């Protein structure tokens, strides 16, 4: 393999934060090299079966546990483009209340709504963020019917999609290229501006000397399949490896100050519903609405649907529910998500592995809100016309009446009975001027290091209460442009 030209800037990771960083720095004329652990795939590789997609696109084939007294299943991408290749493209701006709290509690500078407005606007234009172009699928129509019957407010969530064709392939990579993942948007623009991208190259260690990172030690996949260790030096290093891998890499490299000790997430409880009419949720885009009535503590929305996902939801009560699989065409899946106030952490894996060990303890507030969300979403779905509702709760297989659902406003399902998942993680390297709480300053420069930056979901000071991709990319763009101004 040819020797790698040493860059001015190394960007570790090619997901939402890394792609945004690389694009802005390459446009500024800097020599940028992006290192990505995963492989690079084209549209022909997308849209396959769930097992195939998990093998290709997901970290640990989609099986990353968040350990705790109530375990949470966590999935993230491990490929060029990161998790943007497998998410649903939902887009939220950071709520003003959250930005105000980040200022008050973390002294995050220059991140008020007016400060972030130009960054959101530029990214929304680049990613074609907008509402669904066609008719709502039946699962969305039913959800709207239930929300209106309850008298609650709702919002169609914008998505980073250009001409969605309702193929229901978001979680296995969009084969049409409609979803504006990083491989379809910012990464090609970054490469056109001169950035280089090296896939199948996992950074194992940051090399430090007297308050600087002088380079990295990486494992690189050769053309013959043999893995070789290489050293890559650079003037500046941006770590954008994601909310679990970024803190694990920093800690392996001896950088521990407020790193990995503030892990936050949005715990999610999935609920399926069977309607009298045909939904065909396995053939359409997921439900597009969210209930905002109980935000930021509780959000209700629509979830990705496949027969495999339905079977996994039913597995908590399989003896009772397995025969319901025959009625899958009449079903859709929805979720309860809570903002997450529990305590979490990320540590490097034991036994010499390069990965991360993730822990999160569900708080009493999380538990209470999940139960309230269960009551409200189940009632909503019954009001929408569902004949049966199936929570992903062990020992609670079927809810048929509103009295059976509303009880959970006051009663509590045991924590041990909840089967929770999440696709949102953040806050493992919080930024701000409060050195007693933050790992890096307001623009992502790691404290006590001249040339080391973090610029991904790790930097969110705490849970945003909404899908984090928009917040991550707006802050990453702001930080990259600030770096450019500082290094003219």
N, C-alpha and C positions, 0 to 999 in steps of 0.2 A: 504494500500500500504506500502511496505517496506520503511524504512528510507533510505535516499540517503547518501552514504558515501561522505564526504567533499573532494573535489579534491585539488590538487596543482594549477591547471589551469582551469578556466572556459572559454569556448569558446561559445559565444552567436551567434548562426547561423551556418547552415550546408551547405551553398552554396559554391561558388567557393573559396572565401576567407577563410571561416570557416573550410571547409574540408581540405584545404591545410595546414592551421595553425595546426589543430588537428593532422594531419598525422605526420608532422615533429616533433612536441613536444612529441607525443606518442613514436615515434621512438627514441627520445632522453632519454626515460625512465621516463618522467614526467607522473604523474597521471592526465589525462585530462578528463573532463566531457563536452560534447557538449550539449547545450540546444537549442532546435528547437521549434519554435512556432507551426509549421504545423504538420500534421500527416505523418506517414511513410507508403508508398505504395510499392507494389511489381509490377513486370511486368504484372501480370494478371489484375492490375487496370489501366494499361495504354492503349492508343490507342482508347479510347471511343469517343463519340460525343463531339463537342466543348462545349455545355452547361455542360455536365458531367465533362469534364476536368477542366473547369473554376470553377466549384463548389468545386472540390477536390484539385486542384493544384495551383490555382491562388489567390493572395491577392485580397480581395474584389470582388471575382468572375470575375476578369479581368477588373474591372471598377474603376481604380484609375485616377482621373482627375488631370492634371497639369494645374492649373488655371492661367489666364492671359488674355490680350486683344485678343489673339489668343489661345484658349484652345488646349491642346495636350492630347490625350489619351495615358496613360502609363500602361503597364502590367508588372508584376513581379511575380515570383513564391512564394508560401507560403506553403512549404512542406519540408520534408527531401530532401536535395539536392538543394533546392532553385530554382533559375531561370535556372540552368543547366538542370533541368528536362524538361523544356518547350521551351528552345531555339533551334536553328538549329545547334549548335555545331561549328559554324564558328570560326576560330582561326587566329589571327594576332599577330605578334610580334610588340612591340611598335616601331614606326618609329624613326630612329636616330634624325631627326629634332625635334620631340616632346620631346625626352629625353634631347636634348640640350637646348630647351626652358625651360623645368622644372628646369634644373640646373641654367640657367641664371635668371629666374624670381622668383624661389622659393628656390634656393640654395639646391636642392635635392642632397644629397651626395651619391656617390658610386652607381649610377644608369645609368652609360654609357652603350652602347651596349655590350662592353666586360664584364662588371660586371653582366649583366643580362643573358648573353649567357648560362652559365651552368644551370641556373634555367629554361629557356625556353627549353633547350635540355632535361632536366630530365622530365619535365612535358609533353613534346611532345611524349616522349617515353612511359610514363605511360598512356597517353590518346590515344595512337595510332593515333596521328594527321597525316593526309595525304590527298591525293586527292581522288576523288570519284573512287571507284574500277571498276565500270561498265561503260556502254555507257552513254553518256549524254542524259538526257531526252529532248523531243522536245522543251520545253521552253528554255533550255540552248542553244540548237543548233540554235534556232531562234535568241536569244540574241547575240550569237557569230557572226551570219551572219550580223546583224545590226551594231555591233561594227566595224567589218572589213570593211563594206561598208562606214562607216564614217571615216575610217583611224585612229581610236583611239587605244590606248593600252588597253589590258585587262589582267585579272589574274583570274585563277580558284582559289578560296579561299579554303585553307585546312580546314578540319573539324576534330573534335575530335570524330571519328567514326571508328568502326572496322567491316567492312563487311556490309555496308548499303544495305538494301534490298528494297529501294524505296517504302516504305509503306505510305509516306506522313503523318506521325504521330508525327513529331517533336514537334508540339505545344500542343499535348495531351499526351505526354510521349511516349517514344519509346518502344513498346511492345516486340520487338525482343531483346532488350538489346544491340543493335549495337552501339547506341549513347553512348559515354562514359561520361554520366552525373556523378555527384558525387556519386550517389547511386550505380553506376556500376563500379566505379574506386577507388577514393581516400577514401571514407568513409569505405568500407569494409577493405581496407588496414589499415586505422587508428584503426578500431575496432580489427583487428588481432594483432595490436601492443599494444593493451591494453586500447585504448580510450573507454569511455562509451558514449552512446547517449541517451538522454531523449527527445522524441518528445512530442508534445502537452504541451509545457511548455513555456509560454510567460513571458519574463523578463519585469517587469513593472518599476523597479527603481534600480539604483545603490546606494549602501549604502556606504557613504564616511566618513572618519575620518582622519583629519590632513594630507591631501595630499595623502591619500591612499584610494583605494576602498576595503572595508573589506568583501563585499559580495553583493548579489543581493536579491531583493524581486521579486518573480515570481508567476504567476498563473499557477497551475498544474492541468491537467485534471485527475481526479480519475477514477478507473475502473467502478464505478457506474454512471459516467457522471457528477458528481458534481465537480465544480471547487474549489480548495483550494489554499490559499496563503501559500507559503513556503519561508523560508529564506535559502539561500545557501552561505556559506562562501568559500573563496579561497585565496590563496596567490597572484595570478595574474589573471587578467581578460582581455580577448580579445573580443572586441565587433566587430562582423562580421555579423551584421543583415541587411546589404544592404544599398544602398545610401540614402534611405529615412528613414528607421527605425533606423539606427544607430544614425544619428543626432537627431532624435526625442527622443530617449531614453536618450542620453547624456543631451539634454536640459531639459527634464523632471527631470533629476537628478541634475540640477543646474550647469552643465558644458556647458558653452556657448562661450568660447573664440574661435572665428573664426569657430564655429560649425554651420553648416546649412545655412551659408550666401553666399556660393559659388556654389550653385547647378548648374550643367551643364548637357547638354543633346545633343543628335543628333536628331533634328527635322526631321521627315520623311514625305514625300508626296507619297502616293501610286498612281500608274497608271496601269490600266488594258488595255490589247490589245487583239483584236480579229483577228485571223489569218485564212487564207483559209483552212489550214490543221488542223487535229485533234491534240490537245495538251494533253488532258486528264491530266491536271495539278493536278487535285484532286486525282490522283492515283500515282504520281511520286514525287521524291524529288524536292524541290524548285530549281529555276535557280541558278547555281553554280558560275557564273562569276561576277566580278566587273570591272567597268570602272575606271581606275586609272589616266586617262588623266587630270582630274581637281582636284585631291586630293592635299591638305587636305581639301580644302574648300567645294568641292562637290564630292559625291560618287554616282554612279548609280549601282544598283544591282537587284537581284531577291528576291521576297517575297513569304512567305507561302501562299498557295492557298486552299480555301475550298469554297463551295457554300455560306456558311454564311459570309465569308470574302468578297466574291464578292458582295453579297447583301448589305453589309455594305458600301462598296465603292460606289455602285450605289445609295445608299440611299440619297446622296446629290442631285441627279437629278432623283429621282425615277420615276416620271410621264413619263419622256422621255425614261428611260433606262430599265424599268421593263421587257419589252418584250424581251430584249437582254439576259435575264437569260436562255432562251431556247437554246441559243447557247454557253452555258458555256463550253462545251467540246473543243471548239476552242479557249479558252482564257487562258491567264496567267497574273500574277500580278508582277509588278516590282516597284522599289522605287527610289526616289531621297532622299538622306540624306545629310544634311549640318553639318559642324563641330560644330556649335553652339557657338555664341559669345554674346548671350543675358545674361541678369541678372536673376538669380534664387535664390530661398531660400526654406528651409524646416523648418517648425515649428511644435511643438506638436499640435495635434488636440485639438479643443475647447470642451467645455461641458463635460469634464472628460473622453473623449475617449482616448484610448491608441495609436491611429494611428498618421499619419502625414498629415499636410497640405502642399502641394507642389505648388510652384508658379514659373513661368518662363515668362519673357517678350521677345518675339521674337525681335531681333535687326533688324535694317535696313539692315545690312549686311546679316543676315539670310534670310530676305525677298527677297533681291535681288538675293541671291544664289538659293533659292527655285524656283524663276521664271526662272533663267537661266537653272537650272536642268530640270524644266518642258519642256522648249524649246528643250533642247538637247535630253532628253530621248524620248520625243514624236517623234522627227525627226528620232532618231535611230530606234524606233520600226516600223515606216512607211518604213524606208529603209530596215528593216528586212522582209517586206512583209505584215505587219499588214494592215487590211482593215479599221479598226477603232481603235482609241485610246480614253480611257475614264479616264481623270484625276479626282481625288477625290477633285474637286473644285466646289463649288456651283455656278450654272449659266454657267458652261462650260462643258456641258455633253459629247460632241463628237468632236474629231479632226480627220479629214479625209485627209488633205493635209499638205505637209511640210510647205507651206506658212502659214497655220493656226497655226502651232506649233512654227515656228522659230520667230514669232512676239514677243514671251515672253522673248526673249533675251533683248529686249529694253523696252517693256511695262511691266506693273505690274498688276498682279491679286490682288485685294484688300486683305489685311490680313484677313479681316472678312470672305472671301469666302473660305479660305484654311481649309481643314479638315486634321489635322496633327495627327500623332501617333509617338510613340517611344518605343523601348525596351531597350534603352541605357541611363543610368543615372549614375552620378558619381560626385566626387569633393566636397562633402559636409563636409569633414574633411581633407583638403589638408595637405600633409606632406612636410617637408623641414626644413631648418635651419632659414628661414626668419620668425621670430616670429610675425612680423607685418602682415604676410599673412597666416600663417599656424596654424592649430589646434594641430599638433603633429610633433615630430621631424622626421628626415629622415627615421627612422625605425618604425614609428607608435606609439611611446610612447606619450600619450597625455600630453601636456605641464602642468607643475605644479602638476603632479600626478606620484608617484613612480612606480605604478604597473598596470596602465591602458593603454591598447593599442587598436588601431583600425586597422583592417587588411582586408578590403574589398574594393568595388568600391569607397567608400567614400574617400579613401586616394589619388586617382589620382589627381595631382595638378590642372589640368584643362582638357578640352576635348582632348582625344587622336586622334580623327578623324578616328579611325578604331574601329571594334568590340572590346570591352574592356576586354573580358574574359581573353585573354592571358596576357595582362598587369597586370590585377588584380592578377592572380595566380602567375606570376613570382615575382612581388613585395611581395606578401604574403609569398612565400617560402623564399625569401631573408630575410625578416623581422623575420620569425620564426627561421631560422638558426642563425641569429644574436642574437636573444634572447637566444637561446640555448648556444651559446658561452659565452654570458654575464653572464649566470647563471649556469655555470659548478659547 
